[in-house]
Amino acid sequence: MRRYEFIEACTEPWPVQVLCRLLAVSTAGYYRWRQRPVAAPVRWHEAAQQTFTRHAGRYGTRRLRAELRAQGHAIGRYALRSWLHRQGLRALSTRPQRPRTTVADPAAIVAENRLLGQPAPTAPDQVWVGDITYLPLGGGRWCYLATWRDACSRRVVGWHLAAQMPTELVLLALEQALTLRQPAPGLIVHADRGSQYTSAACRARVAQAGALASFSRPGNPYDNAQAEAGWSTLKTELLPGGTAFASLEEARLEVAYYLDTYFNLDRRHSALGYRSPHQFEQELKTNLP
């Protein structure tokens, strides 16, 4: 118990002046402490409501629990599940099907899968994985999103969105990643056998950066599973209920905020111990010998 709290508890029958003298604190300081504004404690369900709203319904019980515990609220998933049910709240759920955007070039010369039999990366910028997905636009149109993700921190290190998906789609995303991250030579750049990735232009840019190209085995979707894993989550959280972007410009604005600000800096990832990619990378830097 702190000294001021002890004095407050013992003012009957002891005079304040005597207690202050015994505990070596000033009487004026004690009375200033008594007059301080006391903030009302935030109850866990209020914090849960704020968190659920701030993340736009994207957090289920696991991420809600991680966020609340980071705020000092020791709460379990069962209590959170019951609270969500009472409030009539339901976290967004992912859709099981993903579009197919890989069109292989049978004449392309590709490299081996350099990730097979290798341990998982232990630091950022050792392995990047790339993939393409589509996003719906109003009027039955589509746009295409290419991303490069860091296999260690799950951070989206580069992305580009366009109305078509030529080689330039993945090259512009790769250029952004190389410019922002400045990886050391030896980085493995892995993707499926889509023609954009196996093109001479893409392979040449990878080699120019001092990186090593790596490709999934033919007909094996699991070789690029990490790059593809986040698409259903992204679409569910960006376009709840199967809605569509009104235009390509709106899609770019929404994707920019979601990936650069929310996904990389704020969103907790179960694979990272419910930390954001930014927080995970910062902790890795702090723990370096």
KEKE-3310 file (N, C-alpha, C; in steps of 0.2 Angstrom, whole numbers, plus 5000, padded with zeros to 4 digits):
npx = (5004:5003:5010:5002:4989:4989:4989:4976:4968:4970:4966:4957:4959:4969:4978:4980:4992:5001:5002:5008:5020:5026:5027:5036:5031:5024:5011:5004:5006:5000:4986:4985:4986:4974:4964:4966:4960:4951:4951:4938:4938:4941:4930:4931:4922:4919:4931:4932:4921:4926:4938:4932:4925:4934:4942:4933:4925:4933:4940:4940:4937:4950:4959:4953:4955:4969:4971:4964:4971:4983:4980:4978:4967:4962:4955:4945:4942:4929:4921:4922:4916:4903:4899:4900:4889:4878:4878:4874:4884:4895:4910:4918:4919:4929:4928:4927:4932:4944:4949:4956:4971:4983:4992:5001:5016:5021:5033:5042:5058:5061:5066:5072:5062:5067:5064:5061:5063:5070:5074:5062:5062:5072:5073:5068:5067:5074:5066:5054:5038:5027:5011:4995:4979:4961:4950:4933:4925:4912:4899:4902:4915:4933:4948:4966:4977:4993:5005:5020:5026:5034:5041:5045:5040:5027:5024:5017:5028:5028:5017:5004:4991:4980:4970:4972:4982:4997:5014:5020:5013:5017:5030:5030:5026:5036:5047:5043:5045:5059:5064:5059:5064:5077:5085:5098:5110:5106:5093:5078:5066:5051:5038:5023:5021:5016:5014:5018:5028:5037:5042:5055:5058:5054:5062:5075:5075:5075:5087:5096:5094:5102:5096:5088:5079:5064:5053:5036:5033:5027:5009:5007:4999:5002:5015:5016:5008:5009:5009:4996:4988:4982:4972:4958:4955:4959:4949:4937:4938:4940:4929:4916:4902:4902:4903:4907:4920:4918:4925:4941:4949:4944:4946:4961:4963:4957:4964:4977:4976:4972:4983:4995:4994:4984:4985:4999:5004:4995:4986:4984:4992:4989:4999:5010:5011:5000:5004:5007:5014:5023:5026:5031:5043:5050:5052:5061:5072:5075:5079:5091:5108)
npy = (4994:5011:5026:5038:5032:5023:5033:5039:5028:5027:5038:5039:5034:5043:5059:5068:5076:5069:5057:5060:5065:5054:5045:5052:5062:5076:5086:5095:5089:5077:5082:5087:5076:5070:5078:5075:5072:5057:5045:5035:5017:5008:4996:4978:4974:4986:4990:4980:4982:4994:4990:4980:4988:4997:4989:4986:4975:4964:4957:4941:4930:4926:4936:4947:4944:4944:4957:4963:4958:4964:4976:4975:4968:4953:4941:4928:4917:4911:4920:4931:4926:4924:4937:4943:4936:4941:4954:4954:4954:4949:4942:4945:4933:4922:4918:4902:4900:4904:4915:4909:4914:4911:4908:4898:4898:4887:4887:4894:4896:4891:4892:4881:4875:4883:4883:4871:4858:4867:4876:4887:4905:4915:4929:4945:4949:4938:4929:4932:4930:4929:4933:4934:4941:4944:4958:4963:4975:4988:4985:4973:4972:4969:4970:4969:4962:4962:4956:4956:4947:4946:4932:4929:4939:4941:4953:4964:4969:4975:4981:4981:4988:4985:4987:4976:4961:4961:4957:4969:4971:4963:4967:4980:4980:4972:4981:4992:4985:4982:4995:5000:4991:4987:4975:4963:4955:4938:4936:4926:4925:4920:4912:4907:4897:4906:4916:4929:4929:4920:4926:4934:4947:4948:4939:4944:4956:4951:4944:4955:4962:4955:4944:4928:4918:4908:4895:4887:4870:4861:4860:4860:4867:4869:4874:4887:4892:4901:4914:4914:4912:4923:4929:4927:4932:4945:4949:4947:4956:4968:4969:4966:4954:4952:4963:4976:4986:5003:5009:5009:5018:5020:5007:5007:5016:5011:4998:5003:5009:4998:4988:4995:5003:4997:4982:4980:4987:4987:4976:4961:4945:4928:4919:4925:4926:4933:4947:4962:4963:4974:4976:4963:4963:4974:4969:4958:4966:4972:4961:4957:4951)
npz = (5000:4996:5003:5005:5003:5014:5024:5022:5025:5038:5045:5055:5071:5070:5069:5053:5052:5061:5056:5043:5047:5053:5042:5034:5024:5016:5023:5015:5002:5004:5005:4992:4984:4988:4982:4969:4952:4949:4938:4931:4931:4917:4911:4906:4896:4891:4885:4876:4867:4862:4856:4847:4838:4834:4826:4816:4817:4813:4822:4830:4844:4848:4844:4850:4864:4865:4862:4873:4884:4882:4886:4899:4904:4910:4903:4897:4882:4882:4890:4882:4870:4875:4878:4865:4860:4868:4865:4852:4842:4829:4823:4807:4795:4785:4768:4759:4746:4734:4720:4705:4698:4692:4678:4669:4660:4648:4641:4648:4657:4673:4690:4703:4718:4731:4744:4749:4761:4769:4784:4792:4789:4800:4802:4796:4778:4773:4766:4753:4748:4734:4726:4717:4717:4714:4715:4717:4707:4705:4694:4689:4686:4687:4697:4700:4712:4717:4728:4739:4752:4768:4773:4786:4795:4791:4785:4773:4761:4749:4736:4722:4713:4699:4684:4675:4674:4670:4667:4673:4684:4695:4695:4698:4711:4716:4714:4723:4735:4735:4735:4747:4757:4755:4754:4759:4748:4743:4747:4745:4733:4731:4722:4713:4698:4689:4674:4675:4685:4680:4669:4658:4661:4675:4681:4678:4685:4698:4699:4697:4708:4717:4722:4724:4714:4716:4714:4715:4714:4699:4698:4712:4724:4738:4739:4739:4749:4760:4754:4748:4758:4765:4757:4758:4770:4769:4759:4765:4776:4770:4761:4767:4767:4754:4745:4733:4727:4722:4712:4703:4709:4722:4726:4727:4737:4748:4749:4751:4764:4771:4770:4772:4783:4793:4792:4792:4803:4814:4815:4823:4822:4822:4819:4823:4837:4841:4838:4829:4812:4812:4826:4829:4821:4827:4840:4836:4832:4844:4852:4847:4848)
capx = (5000:5007:5010:4996:4984:4989:4987:4969:4965:4971:4964:4953:4958:4976:4978:4984:4998:5005:5003:5012:5026:5028:5029:5040:5028:5022:5004:5001:5007:4994:4980:4985:4984:4967:4960:4967:4954:4952:4948:4934:4942:4938:4928:4934:4917:4919:4937:4930:4917:4930:4942:4928:4923:4940:4944:4928:4922:4938:4943:4936:4938:4957:4962:4950:4958:4976:4971:4962:4976:4988:4977:4978:4961:4963:4948:4945:4938:4922:4918:4921:4911:4896:4898:4898:4882:4873:4878:4872:4890:4898:4916:4918:4921:4932:4925:4932:4935:4948:4950:4963:4974:4989:4992:5008:5019:5025:5040:5047:5063:5060:5071:5069:5059:5073:5062:5059:5068:5074:5070:5058:5066:5072:5073:5065:5071:5077:5062:5048:5033:5022:5005:4991:4972:4957:4945:4928:4923:4905:4897:4904:4922:4938:4955:4970:4981:4999:5009:5025:5025:5040:5039:5046:5036:5021:5023:5017:5033:5027:5010:5002:4984:4979:4964:4974:4988:5003:5021:5021:5009:5021:5036:5030:5025:5043:5051:5042:5048:5066:5066:5058:5067:5084:5087:5105:5110:5104:5086:5075:5060:5047:5031:5021:5024:5012:5018:5021:5034:5043:5044:5062:5059:5054:5068:5081:5075:5077:5094:5099:5094:5106:5091:5088:5072:5062:5046:5033:5033:5021:5003:5008:4997:5005:5022:5015:5002:5009:5007:4989:4983:4979:4968:4951:4954:4959:4943:4932:4939:4939:4923:4911:4896:4903:4902:4912:4923:4914:4929:4948:4952:4942:4950:4967:4963:4955:4969:4983:4975:4972:4989:5001:4992:4981:4988:5006:5006:4990:4982:4987:4992:4990:5006:5016:5009:4995:5007:5007:5021:5028:5028:5036:5050:5053:5055:5067:5078:5077:5082:5097:5113)
capy = (5000:5017:5030:5042:5027:5021:5039:5040:5023:5028:5045:5038:5040:5047:5065:5068:5078:5064:5051:5062:5066:5047:5042:5057:5065:5083:5087:5098:5084:5072:5085:5088:5069:5069:5082:5073:5069:5050:5042:5029:5012:5005:4989:4975:4974:4993:4990:4975:4986:4999:4986:4977:4994:5000:4984:4985:4968:4960:4953:4936:4930:4925:4942:4951:4942:4946:4964:4965:4956:4969:4982:4974:4965:4946:4939:4922:4917:4909:4926:4935:4923:4925:4944:4945:4934:4945:4961:4953:4955:4943:4944:4944:4926:4921:4914:4897:4899:4909:4915:4907:4919:4908:4905:4896:4898:4881:4888:4898:4893:4892:4889:4876:4877:4884:4883:4864:4856:4872:4879:4893:4911:4918:4936:4948:4950:4932:4926:4935:4926:4933:4930:4939:4939:4949:4961:4965:4982:4989:4984:4966:4972:4966:4973:4963:4965:4958:4958:4952:4947:4944:4925:4929:4944:4942:4960:4966:4973:4978:4979:4985:4986:4988:4984:4970:4958:4959:4956:4975:4971:4960:4970:4987:4978:4970:4987:4995:4981:4983:5002:5002:4987:4987:4968:4961:4949:4931:4935:4921:4928:4914:4913:4901:4897:4911:4919:4936:4928:4917:4930:4936:4953:4947:4935:4948:4961:4948:4943:4962:4964:4950:4939:4921:4916:4901:4894:4881:4864:4861:4857:4859:4874:4870:4877:4894:4892:4907:4919:4914:4911:4929:4932:4927:4936:4952:4951:4947:4962:4974:4969:4962:4953:4951:4969:4978:4993:5007:5011:5007:5023:5018:5001:5008:5020:5006:4993:5006:5010:4992:4985:4999:5005:4992:4975:4979:4991:4986:4969:4955:4939:4922:4916:4929:4926:4939:4953:4964:4962:4979:4974:4957:4965:4978:4965:4955:4970:4973:4955:4955:4951)
capz = (5000:4996:5010:5005:5004:5021:5028:5021:5028:5046:5048:5061:5075:5070:5065:5047:5053:5064:5051:5038:5050:5054:5036:5031:5018:5018:5024:5009:4997:5005:5003:4985:4982:4990:4977:4962:4948:4949:4932:4932:4928:4911:4912:4901:4891:4887:4881:4871:4863:4858:4851:4841:4834:4830:4820:4811:4817:4810:4827:4834:4851:4850:4844:4855:4870:4865:4863:4879:4889:4881:4889:4906:4906:4910:4901:4893:4876:4884:4892:4876:4866:4878:4878:4858:4858:4871:4861:4845:4838:4826:4819:4800:4794:4779:4763:4758:4739:4731:4713:4702:4694:4689:4671:4668:4653:4648:4638:4653:4661:4680:4695:4708:4724:4736:4751:4751:4766:4772:4790:4792:4790:4807:4802:4790:4772:4771:4761:4751:4744:4730:4723:4714:4718:4711:4719:4713:4706:4703:4687:4687:4683:4692:4697:4702:4717:4718:4735:4741:4759:4771:4776:4793:4799:4787:4783:4766:4759:4742:4733:4717:4711:4693:4681:4672:4678:4666:4671:4676:4690:4700:4695:4702:4718:4718:4715:4729:4741:4735:4737:4754:4762:4754:4757:4757:4743:4745:4748:4741:4731:4729:4719:4709:4691:4684:4668:4677:4689:4676:4663:4658:4665:4682:4683:4677:4691:4704:4699:4697:4715:4721:4725:4721:4712:4718:4711:4717:4710:4695:4701:4720:4727:4745:4739:4739:4753:4764:4750:4746:4764:4768:4753:4760:4776:4766:4755:4770:4780:4766:4757:4771:4764:4746:4742:4728:4727:4717:4707:4704:4713:4728:4728:4728:4743:4753:4750:4754:4771:4774:4770:4774:4790:4797:4792:4794:4809:4819:4815:4827:4818:4826:4818:4826:4844:4841:4837:4822:4809:4814:4832:4828:4818:4832:4845:4834:4832:4851:4855:4843:4852)
cpx = (5004:5005:5004:4990:4983:4987:4979:4965:4965:4970:4960:4956:4964:4975:4982:4991:5003:5007:5008:5019:5030:5031:5033:5037:5025:5014:5001:5001:5001:4987:4979:4983:4977:4962:4961:4961:4956:4948:4944:4938:4938:4936:4930:4929:4917:4925:4936:4926:4921:4935:4938:4927:4929:4943:4939:4925:4927:4941:4938:4939:4946:4960:4960:4954:4965:4976:4969:4967:4982:4986:4977:4972:4962:4956:4949:4941:4931:4918:4917:4916:4904:4894:4896:4891:4877:4873:4875:4878:4893:4904:4915:4921:4924:4928:4930:4935:4939:4949:4956:4965:4981:4988:4999:5010:5023:5032:5045:5052:5062:5066:5068:5065:5065:5071:5061:5065:5072:5070:5067:5063:5066:5073:5070:5070:5075:5073:5056:5044:5028:5016:5000:4984:4968:4952:4939:4927:4915:4905:4900:4911:4927:4944:4959:4976:4987:5003:5015:5025:5032:5038:5040:5041:5029:5019:5022:5022:5032:5020:5009:4995:4983:4973:4966:4980:4994:5009:5022:5018:5014:5028:5036:5029:5032:5048:5050:5045:5055:5068:5065:5062:5075:5087:5094:5105:5109:5097:5083:5068:5056:5040:5029:5023:5019:5017:5021:5027:5039:5045:5052:5063:5059:5060:5075:5081:5077:5084:5098:5099:5098:5102:5091:5080:5070:5055:5043:5034:5027:5015:5003:5006:5000:5011:5022:5010:5003:5007:5000:4985:4979:4973:4960:4950:4954:4952:4937:4932:4938:4932:4918:4905:4896:4902:4907:4914:4919:4918:4936:4951:4951:4946:4957:4968:4962:4961:4975:4982:4976:4979:4995:5000:4990:4984:4995:5008:5001:4987:4986:4986:4993:4997:5012:5014:5005:4999:5007:5014:5026:5031:5033:5043:5054:5056:5061:5073:5080:5081:5088:5103:5118)
cpy = (5006:5021:5034:5038:5025:5027:5039:5034:5023:5034:5045:5032:5044:5053:5064:5070:5073:5059:5054:5063:5059:5044:5047:5060:5072:5083:5090:5093:5079:5075:5086:5081:5068:5072:5080:5071:5061:5047:5036:5023:5009:4998:4985:4975:4981:4993:4985:4978:4991:4995:4983:4983:4997:4996:4982:4978:4963:4955:4948:4936:4929:4932:4947:4950:4944:4954:4967:4964:4961:4975:4981:4970:4957:4943:4933:4922:4915:4916:4931:4933:4924:4933:4946:4942:4938:4952:4960:4955:4949:4945:4942:4937:4926:4917:4908:4897:4905:4909:4912:4912:4917:4905:4904:4897:4892:4881:4891:4893:4895:4889:4884:4879:4877:4883:4876:4861:4861:4874:4885:4899:4913:4925:4939:4948:4944:4928:4930:4930:4931:4930:4936:4936:4945:4951:4964:4972:4982:4988:4978:4966:4970:4971:4968:4966:4960:4961:4953:4953:4944:4937:4925:4933:4944:4949:4960:4971:4977:4976:4983:4983:4989:4984:4978:4967:4956:4958:4963:4975:4969:4964:4977:4985:4976:4977:4991:4992:4982:4990:5003:4997:4986:4980:4967:4956:4943:4931:4931:4925:4922:4916:4907:4902:4901:4914:4925:4935:4925:4920:4932:4942:4953:4944:4939:4953:4957:4946:4950:4964:4960:4945:4933:4919:4909:4901:4887:4876:4864:4857:4856:4866:4875:4874:4884:4896:4899:4913:4920:4914:4917:4932:4932:4931:4944:4954:4951:4954:4969:4975:4964:4961:4952:4957:4970:4985:4997:5009:5008:5011:5021:5012:5002:5012:5015:5001:4997:5007:5003:4988:4989:5002:5000:4986:4975:4982:4989:4979:4964:4949:4933:4919:4919:4930:4932:4946:4955:4963:4968:4978:4968:4959:4970:4974:4960:4959:4971:4967:4953:4956:4957)
cpz = (5000:5002:5010:5006:5011:5025:5028:5024:5036:5049:5054:5065:5075:5066:5059:5048:5056:5059:5045:5041:5051:5048:5031:5024:5021:5018:5018:5003:4998:5003:4995:4981:4983:4985:4970:4958:4948:4943:4933:4928:4922:4912:4906:4895:4887:4883:4875:4865:4858:4853:4845:4836:4830:4825:4816:4811:4814:4815:4830:4841:4853:4849:4849:4862:4870:4865:4870:4885:4888:4885:4897:4908:4905:4909:4896:4887:4877:4886:4886:4871:4868:4877:4870:4857:4861:4867:4854:4840:4835:4821:4812:4799:4786:4774:4760:4751:4738:4724:4711:4697:4691:4682:4669:4661:4652:4645:4643:4656:4668:4684:4699:4714:4729:4743:4753:4755:4769:4778:4788:4793:4798:4808:4796:4784:4770:4765:4760:4747:4741:4728:4721:4716:4714:4716:4715:4713:4704:4695:4684:4684:4689:4692:4701:4707:4718:4724:4735:4749:4762:4775:4783:4797:4796:4785:4775:4764:4753:4739:4727:4715:4704:4690:4677:4676:4673:4670:4675:4683:4696:4700:4699:4709:4721:4719:4721:4735:4741:4737:4745:4759:4761:4756:4755:4752:4747:4747:4743:4740:4728:4727:4716:4702:4686:4679:4670:4681:4685:4670:4664:4662:4672:4685:4683:4683:4697:4704:4699:4704:4720:4724:4721:4720:4714:4716:4714:4712:4705:4699:4709:4723:4734:4745:4740:4744:4757:4760:4749:4753:4766:4763:4755:4766:4773:4763:4760:4774:4776:4762:4761:4767:4756:4742:4737:4729:4721:4711:4708:4709:4720:4731:4730:4735:4749:4754:4753:4761:4774:4775:4773:4781:4795:4797:4794:4801:4815:4820:4818:4823:4823:4825:4821:4834:4845:4842:4830:4819:4811:4821:4833:4826:4823:4838:4843:4834:4840:4854:4851:4848:4851)
residu = (MET:ARG:ARG:TYR:GLU:PHE:ILE:GLU:ALA:CYS:THR:GLU:PRO:TRP:PRO:VAL:GLN:VAL:LEU:CYS:ARG:LEU:LEU:ALA:VAL:SER:THR:ALA:GLY:TYR:TYR:ARG:TRP:ARG:GLN:ARG:PRO:VAL:ALA:ALA:PRO:VAL:ARG:TRP:HIS:GLU:ALA:ALA:GLN:GLN:THR:PHE:THR:ARG:HIS:ALA:GLY:ARG:TYR:GLY:THR:ARG:ARG:LEU:ARG:ALA:GLU:LEU:ARG:ALA:GLN:GLY:HIS:ALA:ILE:GLY:ARG:TYR:ALA:LEU:ARG:SER:TRP:LEU:HIS:ARG:GLN:GLY:LEU:ARG:ALA:LEU:SER:THR:ARG:PRO:GLN:ARG:PRO:ARG:THR:THR:VAL:ALA:ASP:PRO:ALA:ALA:ILE:VAL:ALA:GLU:ASN:ARG:LEU:LEU:GLY:GLN:PRO:ALA:PRO:THR:ALA:PRO:ASP:GLN:VAL:TRP:VAL:GLY:ASP:ILE:THR:TYR:LEU:PRO:LEU:GLY:GLY:GLY:ARG:TRP:CYS:TYR:LEU:ALA:THR:TRP:ARG:ASP:ALA:CYS:SER:ARG:ARG:VAL:VAL:GLY:TRP:HIS:LEU:ALA:ALA:GLN:MET:PRO:THR:GLU:LEU:VAL:LEU:LEU:ALA:LEU:GLU:GLN:ALA:LEU:THR:LEU:ARG:GLN:PRO:ALA:PRO:GLY:LEU:ILE:VAL:HIS:ALA:ASP:ARG:GLY:SER:GLN:TYR:THR:SER:ALA:ALA:CYS:ARG:ALA:ARG:VAL:ALA:GLN:ALA:GLY:ALA:LEU:ALA:SER:PHE:SER:ARG:PRO:GLY:ASN:PRO:TYR:ASP:ASN:ALA:GLN:ALA:GLU:ALA:GLY:TRP:SER:THR:LEU:LYS:THR:GLU:LEU:LEU:PRO:GLY:GLY:THR:ALA:PHE:ALA:SER:LEU:GLU:GLU:ALA:ARG:LEU:GLU:VAL:ALA:TYR:TYR:LEU:ASP:THR:TYR:PHE:ASN:LEU:ASP:ARG:ARG:HIS:SER:ALA:LEU:GLY:TYR:ARG:SER:PRO:HIS:GLN:PHE:GLU:GLN:GLU:LEU:LYS:THR:ASN:LEU:PRO)
# end
